[in-house]
Amino acid sequence: MPDTRPAYAGLWPRTVAFALDYLVIATYLIVLVGLGLLGQHFAPSLAAAIFGGPLSGEAAGLLLVTLPVTLYFALNESGPCQATWGKQRRGLRLQTLKGERLGLGRALGRTALKFVPWELAHACIWQMSFAGPAPSPLVVLGFALVWLLVGANALSVVVSRQRQALYDWLAGTVVVRG
């Protein structure tokens, strides 16, 4: 009798898929930086108002970077291919533990959990850029938490039977081959 269990994707295929997806993200970021430079040149007071403080800069980053990237992942992973462009290139797809396609809400929740370290790092960078010569102990703690979460997610993929990151475990999802 053939084994019908799915082939779960390990850390390396998932990392390569994310690196490929980052090419898409980097292209978007390059366009965004170009628009930002134009805005800074033609409307410097508007650019200063948007990016001139740690809270306004973080809010702008959340709306201009994190939200579009989150939508890229959630819409693609809940769509018919069940995969982002990078996952498709690596022959991977995302599914529920029962083998079903994710709904958009679940995909958004999973992606939000996945990007908690990303957004925490952004918040720490914004705080650090306005902190002066010595960053706050909270910023240092924030960066430590970022690396702890990244490491815990990677370790979880390596050691769990179904190769789930912590955010997959919380969302009830798996990344599979094929």
MDTraj code that builds the backbone (N, CA, C; nanometers):
import mdtraj as md
import numpy as np

residues = "MET PRO ASP THR ARG PRO ALA TYR ALA GLY LEU TRP PRO ARG THR VAL ALA PHE ALA LEU ASP TYR LEU VAL ILE ALA THR TYR LEU ILE VAL LEU VAL GLY LEU GLY LEU LEU GLY GLN HIS PHE ALA PRO SER LEU ALA ALA ALA ILE PHE GLY GLY PRO LEU SER GLY GLU ALA ALA GLY LEU LEU LEU VAL THR LEU PRO VAL THR LEU TYR PHE ALA LEU ASN GLU SER GLY PRO CYS GLN ALA THR TRP GLY LYS GLN ARG ARG GLY LEU ARG LEU GLN THR LEU LYS GLY GLU ARG LEU GLY LEU GLY ARG ALA LEU GLY ARG THR ALA LEU LYS PHE VAL PRO TRP GLU LEU ALA HIS ALA CYS ILE TRP GLN MET SER PHE ALA GLY PRO ALA PRO SER PRO LEU VAL VAL LEU GLY PHE ALA LEU VAL TRP LEU LEU VAL GLY ALA ASN ALA LEU SER VAL VAL VAL SER ARG GLN ARG GLN ALA LEU TYR ASP TRP LEU ALA GLY THR VAL VAL VAL ARG GLY".split()
xyz = np.array([
    [0.0855, -0.1182, 0.0000],
    [0.0000, 0.0000, 0.0000],
    [0.0900, 0.1244, 0.0000],
    [0.0693, 0.2167, -0.0941],
    [0.1536, 0.3356, -0.1015],
    [0.1264, 0.4317, 0.0140],
    [0.2316, 0.5054, 0.0518],
    [0.2211, 0.6055, 0.1580],
    [0.1494, 0.7282, 0.1018],
    [0.0357, 0.7658, 0.1621],
    [-0.0420, 0.8790, 0.1115],
    [-0.0214, 1.0052, 0.1948],
    [0.0696, 1.0007, 0.2915],
    [0.0969, 1.1213, 0.3704],
    [0.1640, 1.2256, 0.2821],
    [0.1339, 1.3504, 0.3063],
    [0.1990, 1.4546, 0.2258],
    [0.3478, 1.4627, 0.2575],
    [0.4252, 1.5088, 0.1613],
    [0.5681, 1.5320, 0.1819],
    [0.5836, 1.6746, 0.2331],
    [0.6139, 1.6870, 0.3605],
    [0.6258, 1.8189, 0.4212],
    [0.7562, 1.8847, 0.3785],
    [0.7495, 2.0155, 0.3555],
    [0.8673, 2.0909, 0.3128],
    [0.9495, 2.1316, 0.4340],
    [1.0774, 2.1027, 0.4278],
    [1.1682, 2.1362, 0.5357],
    [1.2184, 2.2796, 0.5279],
    [1.3168, 2.3094, 0.6120],
    [1.3678, 2.4450, 0.6251],
    [1.4331, 2.4959, 0.4970],
    [1.5176, 2.4151, 0.4324],
    [1.5888, 2.4632, 0.3148],
    [1.4956, 2.4984, 0.1983],
    [1.4034, 2.4110, 0.1570],
    [1.3132, 2.4490, 0.0469],
    [1.2285, 2.5721, 0.0803],
    [1.1876, 2.5838, 0.2056],
    [1.1079, 2.6999, 0.2466],
    [1.1912, 2.8272, 0.2445],
    [1.3178, 2.8164, 0.2853],
    [1.4068, 2.9323, 0.2846],
    [1.4338, 2.9788, 0.1420],
    [1.4588, 2.8843, 0.0516],
    [1.4822, 2.9199, -0.0885],
    [1.3566, 2.9837, -0.1483],
    [1.2396, 2.9290, -0.1178],
    [1.1147, 2.9867, -0.1678],
    [1.0975, 3.1294, -0.1164],
    [1.1287, 3.1520, 0.0109],
    [1.1164, 3.2873, 0.0654],
    [1.2184, 3.3813, 0.0006],
    [1.3384, 3.3318, -0.0255],
    [1.4391, 3.4142, -0.0934],
    [1.3901, 3.4548, -0.2324],
    [1.3260, 3.3630, -0.3025],
    [1.2689, 3.3959, -0.4331],
    [1.1561, 3.4988, -0.4186],
    [1.0723, 3.4802, -0.3177],
    [0.9667, 3.5788, -0.2933],
    [1.0255, 3.7145, -0.2574],
    [1.1401, 3.7130, -0.1929],
    [1.2022, 3.8405, -0.1560],
    [1.2477, 3.9177, -0.2794],
    [1.2726, 3.8488, -0.3902],
    [1.3018, 3.9200, -0.5150],
    [1.1812, 4.0044, -0.5577],
    [1.0614, 3.9498, -0.5419],
    [0.9388, 4.0241, -0.5717],
    [0.9261, 4.1415, -0.4743],
    [0.9478, 4.1136, -0.3461],
    [0.9377, 4.2174, -0.2438],
    [1.0416, 4.3267, -0.2684],
    [1.1654, 4.2874, -0.3006],
    [1.2719, 4.3850, -0.3245],
    [1.2400, 4.4737, -0.4440],
    [1.1801, 4.4173, -0.5466],
    [1.1397, 4.4973, -0.6630],
    [1.0382, 4.6031, -0.6204],
    [0.9410, 4.5621, -0.5411],
    [0.8424, 4.6559, -0.4882],
    [0.9107, 4.7637, -0.4039],
    [1.0053, 4.7231, -0.3186],
    [1.0748, 4.8187, -0.2324],
    [1.1566, 4.9191, -0.3137],
    [1.2182, 4.8735, -0.4208],
    [1.2951, 4.9639, -0.5068],
    [1.2023, 5.0698, -0.5675],
    [1.0860, 5.0275, -0.6144],
    [0.9882, 5.1222, -0.6692],
    [0.9435, 5.2194, -0.5593],
    [0.9182, 5.1668, -0.4410],
    [0.8737, 5.2493, -0.3288],
    [0.9799, 5.3518, -0.2892],
    [1.1056, 5.3109, -0.2849],
    [1.2141, 5.4035, -0.2520],
    [1.2255, 5.5110, -0.3596],
    [1.2133, 5.4706, -0.4853],
    [1.2161, 5.5687, -0.5941],
    [1.1062, 5.6726, -0.5792],
    [0.9850, 5.6266, -0.5484],
    [0.8740, 5.7192, -0.5265],
    [0.8988, 5.8070, -0.4044],
    [0.9597, 5.7483, -0.3017],
    [0.9930, 5.8249, -0.1819],
    [1.0946, 5.9341, -0.2099],
    [1.1939, 5.9030, -0.2922],
    [1.2944, 6.0037, -0.3289],
    [1.2317, 6.1161, -0.4102],
    [1.1411, 6.0787, -0.5005],
    [1.0687, 6.1821, -0.5756],
    [0.9851, 6.2690, -0.4816],
    [0.9173, 6.2040, -0.3880],
    [0.8371, 6.2774, -0.2905],
    [0.9222, 6.3692, -0.2048],
    [1.0386, 6.3215, -0.1657],
    [1.1285, 6.4032, -0.0838],
    [1.1787, 6.5242, -0.1633],
    [1.2000, 6.5048, -0.2923],
    [1.2478, 6.6145, -0.3768],
    [1.1375, 6.7170, -0.4054],
    [1.0174, 6.6688, -0.4390],
    [0.9093, 6.7581, -0.4799],
    [0.8180, 6.8021, -0.3655],
    [0.8128, 6.7275, -0.2573],
    [0.7274, 6.7624, -0.1427],
    [0.7999, 6.7287, -0.0120],
    [0.9100, 6.7995, 0.0155],
    [0.9902, 6.7659, 0.1333],
    [0.9145, 6.7791, 0.2658],
    [0.8230, 6.8741, 0.2750],
    [0.7491, 6.8885, 0.4010],
    [0.6537, 6.7713, 0.4229],
    [0.5961, 6.7198, 0.3150],
    [0.5093, 6.6022, 0.3268],
    [0.5908, 6.4798, 0.3677],
    [0.7058, 6.4615, 0.3032],
    [0.7931, 6.3485, 0.3379],
    [0.8369, 6.3569, 0.4829],
    [0.8705, 6.4775, 0.5300],
    [0.9116, 6.4951, 0.6702],
    [0.7964, 6.4645, 0.7650],
    [0.6767, 6.5032, 0.7271],
    [0.5601, 6.4755, 0.8119],
    [0.5324, 6.3262, 0.8209],
    [0.5529, 6.2559, 0.7104],
    [0.5233, 6.1119, 0.7076],
    [0.6334, 6.0316, 0.7757],
    [0.7597, 6.0651, 0.7471],
    [0.8708, 5.9837, 0.7961],
    [0.9562, 6.0538, 0.9001],
    [0.9113, 6.1677, 0.9515],
    [0.9948, 6.2479, 1.0408],
    [0.9961, 6.2064, 1.1859],
    [0.9171, 6.1114, 1.2251],
    [0.9148, 6.0683, 1.3650],
    [0.9048, 5.9180, 1.3751],
    [0.9380, 5.8630, 1.4912],
    [0.9351, 5.7165, 1.5041],
    [0.7957, 5.6561, 1.4887],
    [0.6936, 5.7226, 1.5391],
    [0.5583, 5.6662, 1.5273],
    [0.5018, 5.6845, 1.3871],
    [0.5179, 5.8043, 1.3303],
    [0.4659, 5.8264, 1.1951],
    [0.5435, 5.7429, 1.0935],
    [0.6741, 5.7287, 1.1130],
    [0.7548, 5.6459, 1.0230],
    [0.7152, 5.4994, 1.0308],
    [0.6930, 5.4529, 1.1525],
    [0.6510, 5.3133, 1.1697],
    [0.5133, 5.2903, 1.1077],
    [0.4213, 5.3851, 1.1286],
    [0.2871, 5.3716, 1.0705],
    [0.2945, 5.3713, 0.9173],
    [0.3770, 5.4594, 0.8614],
    [0.3930, 5.4636, 0.7158],
    [0.4540, 5.3334, 0.6653],
    [0.5542, 5.2820, 0.7357],
    [0.6155, 5.1545, 0.6970],
    [0.5158, 5.0403, 0.7030],
    [0.4326, 5.0414, 0.8061],
    [0.3299, 4.9379, 0.8196],
    [0.2339, 4.9420, 0.7009],
    [0.1899, 5.0614, 0.6641],
    [0.0935, 5.0751, 0.5545],
    [0.1558, 5.0554, 0.4168],
    [0.2793, 5.1018, 0.3988],
    [0.3415, 5.0982, 0.2659],
    [0.4222, 4.9715, 0.2381],
    [0.4696, 4.9051, 0.3443],
    [0.5540, 4.7872, 0.3251],
    [0.4874, 4.6615, 0.3806],
    [0.4630, 4.6600, 0.5101],
    [0.4139, 4.5371, 0.5731],
    [0.2771, 4.4950, 0.5202],
    [0.1847, 4.5885, 0.5080],
    [0.0508, 4.5531, 0.4592],
    [0.0542, 4.4973, 0.3170],
    [0.1207, 4.5625, 0.2204],
    [0.1260, 4.5033, 0.0863],
    [0.1966, 4.3668, 0.0819],
    [0.3035, 4.3509, 0.1596],
    [0.3742, 4.2222, 0.1616],
    [0.2847, 4.1154, 0.2240],
    [0.2141, 4.1516, 0.3304],
    [0.1202, 4.0588, 0.3936],
    [0.0122, 4.0161, 0.2944],
    [-0.0413, 4.1116, 0.2204],
    [-0.1439, 4.0786, 0.1211],
    [-0.0875, 3.9912, 0.0098],
    [0.0367, 4.0161, -0.0312],
    [0.1014, 3.9327, -0.1337],
    [0.1012, 3.7863, -0.0883],
    [0.1441, 3.7618, 0.0343],
    [0.1493, 3.6242, 0.0836],
    [0.0092, 3.5670, 0.1034],
    [-0.0772, 3.6393, 0.1726],
    [-0.2091, 3.5852, 0.2063],
    [-0.2946, 3.5603, 0.0829],
    [-0.2959, 3.6538, -0.0117],
    [-0.3788, 3.6352, -0.1311],
    [-0.3270, 3.5203, -0.2173],
    [-0.1961, 3.5097, -0.2312],
    [-0.1402, 3.4001, -0.3115],
    [-0.1566, 3.2649, -0.2435],
    [-0.1359, 3.2605, -0.1129],
    [-0.1421, 3.1314, -0.0435],
    [-0.2846, 3.0840, -0.0189],
    [-0.3813, 3.1740, -0.0277],
    [-0.5211, 3.1315, -0.0174],
    [-0.5848, 3.1183, -0.1559],
    [-0.5097, 3.1512, -0.2589],
    [-0.5605, 3.1447, -0.3963],
    [-0.5553, 3.0038, -0.4525],
    [-0.5917, 2.9887, -0.5782],
    [-0.5983, 2.8568, -0.6420],
    [-0.4655, 2.7793, -0.6405],
    [-0.3525, 2.8491, -0.6514],
    [-0.2217, 2.7804, -0.6511],
    [-0.1753, 2.7449, -0.5103],
    [-0.2350, 2.8067, -0.4094],
    [-0.1984, 2.7857, -0.2700],
    [-0.0501, 2.8144, -0.2458],
    [0.0050, 2.9071, -0.3212],
    [0.1482, 2.9329, -0.3127],
    [0.1822, 3.0702, -0.3666],
    [0.2851, 3.1294, -0.3076],
    [0.3426, 3.2518, -0.3618],
    [0.4256, 3.2146, -0.4844],
    [0.4770, 3.3159, -0.5520],
    [0.5626, 3.2925, -0.6690],
    [0.6836, 3.2078, -0.6302],
    [0.7458, 3.2379, -0.5183],
    [0.8624, 3.1605, -0.4738],
    [0.8282, 3.0163, -0.4418],
    [0.7171, 2.9951, -0.3725],
    [0.6755, 2.8581, -0.3419],
    [0.6436, 2.7814, -0.4708],
    [0.5799, 2.8491, -0.5652],
    [0.5500, 2.7821, -0.6921],
    [0.6781, 2.7380, -0.7620],
    [0.7796, 2.8240, -0.7626],
    [0.9069, 2.7895, -0.8278],
    [0.9728, 2.6682, -0.7618],
    [0.9492, 2.6487, -0.6333],
    [1.0094, 2.5375, -0.5591],
    [0.9157, 2.4179, -0.5480],
    [0.7976, 2.4248, -0.6079],
    [0.7035, 2.3126, -0.6034],
    [0.6410, 2.2934, -0.4664],
    [0.6195, 2.4029, -0.3945],
    [0.5604, 2.3972, -0.2605],
    [0.4226, 2.4616, -0.2627],
    [0.3406, 2.4215, -0.1662],
    [0.2116, 2.4874, -0.1493],
    [0.1712, 2.4804, -0.0023],
    [0.0815, 2.5676, 0.0350],
    [0.0335, 2.5773, 0.1721],
    [-0.1052, 2.5150, 0.1804],
    [-0.1295, 2.4407, 0.2871],
    [-0.2616, 2.3809, 0.3056],
    [-0.2914, 2.3671, 0.4538],
    [-0.4173, 2.3373, 0.4844],
    [-0.4551, 2.3104, 0.6226],
    [-0.4037, 2.1719, 0.6606],
    [-0.4140, 2.1389, 0.7858],
    [-0.3735, 2.0053, 0.8313],
    [-0.4568, 1.8950, 0.7665],
    [-0.5781, 1.9293, 0.7222],
    [-0.6654, 1.8325, 0.6559],
    [-0.6411, 1.8272, 0.5052],
    [-0.5449, 1.9047, 0.4570],
    [-0.5132, 1.9029, 0.3147],
    [-0.5964, 1.9973, 0.2305],
    [-0.6679, 2.0877, 0.2946],
    [-0.7562, 2.1793, 0.2227],
    [-0.6874, 2.3139, 0.1973],
    [-0.7425, 2.3855, 0.1027],
    [-0.6957, 2.5209, 0.0734],
    [-0.7369, 2.6145, 0.1869],
    [-0.6509, 2.7086, 0.2199],
    [-0.6810, 2.8050, 0.3250],
    [-0.7785, 2.9097, 0.2748],
    [-0.8655, 2.9541, 0.3641],
    [-0.9467, 3.0711, 0.3352],
    [-0.8612, 3.1956, 0.3546],
    [-0.9078, 3.3070, 0.3048],
    [-0.8314, 3.4306, 0.3132],
    [-0.8081, 3.4723, 0.4586],
    [-0.9070, 3.4583, 0.5431],
    [-0.8914, 3.4967, 0.6835],
    [-0.7809, 3.4186, 0.7526],
    [-0.7795, 3.2898, 0.7306],
    [-0.6761, 3.2046, 0.7918],
    [-0.5382, 3.2373, 0.7337],
    [-0.5339, 3.2620, 0.6029],
    [-0.4070, 3.2984, 0.5398],
    [-0.3565, 3.4317, 0.5935],
    [-0.4466, 3.5279, 0.6140],
    [-0.4068, 3.6565, 0.6726],
    [-0.3546, 3.6381, 0.8150],
    [-0.4226, 3.5540, 0.8930],
    [-0.3778, 3.5275, 1.0303],
    [-0.2405, 3.4624, 1.0338],
    [-0.2192, 3.3636, 0.9485],
    [-0.0900, 3.2953, 0.9425],
    [0.0198, 3.3931, 0.9023],
    [-0.0080, 3.4736, 0.8002],
    [0.0919, 3.5682, 0.7526],
    [0.1216, 3.6735, 0.8592],
    [0.0192, 3.7204, 0.9295],
    [0.0415, 3.8174, 1.0374],
    [0.1329, 3.7570, 1.1442],
    [0.1085, 3.6313, 1.1815],
    [0.1952, 3.5646, 1.2793],
    [0.3371, 3.5485, 1.2254],
    [0.3479, 3.5163, 1.0973],
    [0.4780, 3.4974, 1.0333],
    [0.5602, 3.6255, 1.0368],
    [0.4931, 3.7399, 1.0205],
    [0.5640, 3.8668, 1.0115],
    [0.5728, 3.9436, 1.1429],
    [0.5378, 3.8821, 1.2544],
    [0.5571, 3.9481, 1.3844],
    [0.7046, 3.9864, 1.4033],
    [0.8016, 3.8964, 1.3793],
    [0.9421, 3.9393, 1.3952],
    [0.9809, 4.0515, 1.2986],
    [0.9331, 4.0447, 1.1754],
    [0.9615, 4.1461, 1.0737],
    [0.9140, 4.2832, 1.1229],
    [0.7889, 4.2902, 1.1687],
    [0.7330, 4.4181, 1.2101],
    [0.7967, 4.4668, 1.3401],
    [0.8276, 4.3765, 1.4300],
    [0.8973, 4.4152, 1.5531],
    [1.0352, 4.4720, 1.5207],
    [1.1048, 4.4124, 1.4259],
    [1.2355, 4.4649, 1.3837],
    [1.2194, 4.6045, 1.3247],
    [1.1171, 4.6257, 1.2422],
    [1.0923, 4.7592, 1.1862],
    [1.0677, 4.8612, 1.2969],
    [0.9855, 4.8231, 1.3945],
    [0.9563, 4.9148, 1.5053],
    [1.0838, 4.9492, 1.5815],
    [1.1676, 4.8510, 1.6058],
    [1.2938, 4.8754, 1.6772],
    [1.3873, 4.9650, 1.5961],
    [1.3928, 4.9431, 1.4662],
    [1.4784, 5.0264, 1.3800],
    [1.4301, 5.1711, 1.3827],
    [1.2997, 5.1928, 1.3731],
    [1.2473, 5.3294, 1.3779],
    [1.2779, 5.3941, 1.5123],
    [1.2613, 5.3199, 1.6199],
    [1.2901, 5.3756, 1.7522],
    [1.4391, 5.4063, 1.7669],
    [1.5221, 5.3178, 1.7161],
    [1.6668, 5.3349, 1.7256],
    [1.7134, 5.4550, 1.6441],
    [1.6518, 5.4777, 1.5298],
    [1.6954, 5.5877, 1.4432],
    [1.6694, 5.7238, 1.5060],
    [1.5803, 5.7305, 1.6042],
    [1.5512, 5.8571, 1.6715],
    [1.5998, 5.8573, 1.8165],
    [1.6724, 5.7541, 1.8574],
    [1.7096, 5.7383, 1.9979],
    [1.8344, 5.8142, 2.0386],
    [1.9152, 5.8569, 1.9449],
    [2.0415, 5.9189, 1.9818],
    [2.1512, 5.8147, 1.9868],
    [2.2581, 5.8443, 2.0593],
    [2.3748, 5.7549, 2.0563],
    [2.3531, 5.6187, 2.1225],
    [2.2661, 5.6119, 2.2229],
    [2.2462, 5.4845, 2.2933],
    [2.1008, 5.4410, 2.2817],
    [2.0763, 5.3252, 2.2196],
    [1.9368, 5.2794, 2.2096],
    [1.8817, 5.2401, 2.3461],
    [1.7528, 5.2516, 2.3582],
    [1.6826, 5.2132, 2.4807],
    [1.7001, 5.0636, 2.5062],
    [1.7032, 5.0237, 2.6331],
    [1.7057, 4.8796, 2.6627],
    [1.5868, 4.8053, 2.6027],
    [1.4734, 4.8738, 2.5849],
    [1.3575, 4.8100, 2.5224],
    [1.3840, 4.7774, 2.3759],
    [1.4595, 4.8638, 2.3075],
    [1.4941, 4.8369, 2.1683],
    [1.5865, 4.7158, 2.1614],
    [1.6838, 4.7093, 2.2501],
    [1.7744, 4.5940, 2.2541],
    [1.6948, 4.4667, 2.2843],
    [1.6041, 4.4741, 2.3794],
    [1.5177, 4.3605, 2.4120],
    [1.4312, 4.3227, 2.2922],
    [1.3803, 4.4231, 2.2197],
    [1.2994, 4.3972, 2.1007],
    [1.3775, 4.3209, 1.9951],
    [1.5026, 4.3639, 1.9697],
    [1.5858, 4.2920, 1.8721],
    [1.6166, 4.1501, 1.9193],
    [1.6396, 4.1333, 2.0495],
    [1.6633, 3.9984, 2.1026],
    [1.5403, 3.9104, 2.0804],
    [1.4216, 3.9676, 2.1009],
    [1.2976, 3.8928, 2.0791],
    [1.2806, 3.8569, 1.9316],
    [1.3195, 3.9481, 1.8431],
    [1.3136, 3.9198, 1.6988],
    [1.3948, 3.7945, 1.6686],
    [1.5193, 3.7914, 1.7145],
    [1.6062, 3.6768, 1.6845],
    [1.5593, 3.5500, 1.7541],
    [1.5027, 3.5646, 1.8731],
    [1.4470, 3.4481, 1.9426],
    [1.3309, 3.3890, 1.8620],
    [1.2419, 3.4738, 1.8116],
    [1.1283, 3.4256, 1.7316],
    [1.1732, 3.3642, 1.5991],
    [1.2669, 3.4295, 1.5315],
    [1.3186, 3.3747, 1.4057],
    [1.3825, 3.2384, 1.4305],
    [1.4655, 3.2299, 1.5338],
    [1.5305, 3.1031, 1.5674],
    [1.4312, 2.9955, 1.6078],
    [1.3294, 3.0335, 1.6855],
    [1.2279, 2.9363, 1.7288],
    [1.1480, 2.8851, 1.6093],
    [1.1156, 2.9736, 1.5151],
    [1.0437, 2.9297, 1.3951],
    [1.1291, 2.8345, 1.3115],
    [1.2562, 2.8686, 1.2915],
    [1.3449, 2.7818, 1.2126],
    [1.3636, 2.6473, 1.2825],
    [1.3897, 2.6497, 1.4122],
    [1.4088, 2.5251, 1.4874],
    [1.2826, 2.4398, 1.4834],
    [1.1679, 2.5037, 1.4930],
    [1.0416, 2.4313, 1.4886],
    [1.0240, 2.3572, 1.3562],
    [1.0619, 2.4218, 1.2452],
    [1.0523, 2.3561, 1.1140],
    [1.1452, 2.2347, 1.1090],
    [1.2621, 2.2472, 1.1697],
    [1.3604, 2.1386, 1.1663],
    [1.3164, 2.0202, 1.2520],
    [1.2608, 2.0465, 1.3701],
    [1.2340, 1.9367, 1.4640],
    [1.0918, 1.8825, 1.4619],
    [0.9958, 1.9582, 1.4102],
    [0.8584, 1.9091, 1.4157],
    [0.8344, 1.8031, 1.3075],
    [0.7509, 1.7086, 1.3390],
    [0.7216, 1.5980, 1.2473],
    [0.6629, 1.6472, 1.1163],
    [0.5785, 1.7493, 1.1231],
    [0.5136, 1.8005, 1.0022],
    [0.5863, 1.9233, 0.9459],
    [0.7061, 1.9513, 0.9958],
    [0.7893, 2.0630, 0.9474],
    [0.7162, 2.1963, 0.9569],
    [0.6462, 2.2158, 1.0699],
    [0.5701, 2.3388, 1.0905],
    [0.6526, 2.4423, 1.1661],
    [0.6516, 2.5653, 1.1169],
    [0.7006, 2.6776, 1.1962],
    [0.5974, 2.7038, 1.3050],
    [0.6347, 2.7816, 1.4048],
    [0.5394, 2.8112, 1.5122],
    [0.4117, 2.8746, 1.4573],
    [0.4251, 2.9636, 1.3582],
    [0.3064, 3.0279, 1.3021],
    [0.2204, 2.9272, 1.2255],
    [0.2818, 2.8234, 1.1661],
    [0.2032, 2.7172, 1.1017],
    [0.1262, 2.6381, 1.2076],
    [0.1929, 2.6067, 1.3167],
    [0.1302, 2.5309, 1.4247],
    [0.0104, 2.6081, 1.4787],
    [0.0287, 2.7394, 1.5018],
    [-0.0814, 2.8209, 1.5544],
    [-0.1950, 2.8341, 1.4533],
    [-0.1623, 2.8398, 1.3242],
    [-0.2649, 2.8563, 1.2206],
    [-0.3224, 2.7223, 1.1726],
    [-0.2624, 2.6107, 1.2149],
    [-0.3114, 2.4809, 1.1687],
    [-0.2817, 2.4561, 1.0220],
    [-0.1597, 2.4945, 0.9799],
    [-0.1222, 2.4808, 0.8392],
    [0.0086, 2.4045, 0.8243],
    [0.0327, 2.3551, 0.7030],
    [0.1586, 2.2910, 0.6681],
    [0.1978, 2.3352, 0.5273],
    [0.3284, 2.3362, 0.5024],
    [0.3802, 2.3608, 0.3684],
    [0.4223, 2.2241, 0.3140],
    [0.3698, 2.1883, 0.1985],
    [0.3960, 2.0565, 0.1405],
    [0.4583, 2.0706, 0.0015],
    [0.5218, 1.9629, -0.0403],
    [0.5767, 1.9564, -0.1757],
    [0.4692, 1.9039, -0.2697],
    [0.4729, 1.9535, -0.3923],
    [0.3819, 1.8996, -0.4937],
    [0.2502, 1.9700, -0.5023],
])
top = md.Topology()
chain = top.add_chain()
for i, resn in enumerate(residues, 1):
    res = top.add_residue(resn, chain, resSeq=i)
    for name in ("N", "CA", "C"):
        top.add_atom(name, md.element.get_by_symbol(name[0]), res)
traj = md.Trajectory(xyz[None], top)
